[in-house]
């Protein structure tokens, strides 16, 4: 596989293990199907098949050809569309429960599809170029200023045009901002210069490239949903380091059409997820309607110092 495709396949495998631990049967079913489809599509035909003189090959022994991002995208589109079509058939037959299950599975595939390859980068580049950047830091961050250290390294993950990263830098932290969008990174650099603060800006697709290296004293995820990346960030915290994360939940759809379901956190999912994080103290974990009329999950955790 190409490096990008290899990273994507590895991420599916990691997410599958996580879903199994969480006993998330629906996500397990989808991920098993996607992993099998990718592996089957990449398998190189064995010329000696059927020759009794040759040893049988296991699944891990089969050679695999390089797969492009476009091929992976086609596989995911086919999976998503097949589930959507089946949902329509079930709905026409009056089996709404089955239709709902299949649509929820299609949304899982769609979430992976949305983050695959440069398509997401292009979409975010267009979005940031077409709108004025927000400049005020999020209240979720500023209301929790007392929980943050006054020195050390901070990461604003998927930080957009820099409003929160600039606040973290002013708070005294050596701050790095990452974002998938070239345009967001450009605007963040300009905003930091105008604000007179030092800010490291890195274009990075966290879902495929992972976090920047090193230990972090503070990490912020403000409306970026990828629990695999959240977990990696929690484990990358320095002793005493703090992670803050917030994300709308599916209940938000009761009042708002957007964000769409694929960008929303299942209610209760975060409780199960954090229970599996080791060496972590939960400072705050809530799910509620907030002042901005948004149903949101909010999480603050701190890495425990090593035993003396």
Secondary structure, DSSP 8 states (H G I E B T S, - for coil): --HHHHHHHHHHHHHHHHHHHTT-HHHHHHHHHHHHHHHHHHB---TTTT-TTS----GGGS-B----HHHHHHHHHHHHHHHHHHHHHHHHTT-HHHHHHHHHHHHHHHHHHHTSTHHHHHHHHHHHHHS----S--HHHHTTGGGS-SSSEEEEET-TTSHHHHHHHHTT-EEEEEES-HHHHHHHHHHHHHHT---EEEE--HHHH---SS-EEEEEEES---HHHHHHHHHTEEEEEEEEEEEEBGGGGGT-S-S-GGGSB-TTHHHHHHTT-SSEEEEEEEEEE-TTS-EEEEEEEEE-----
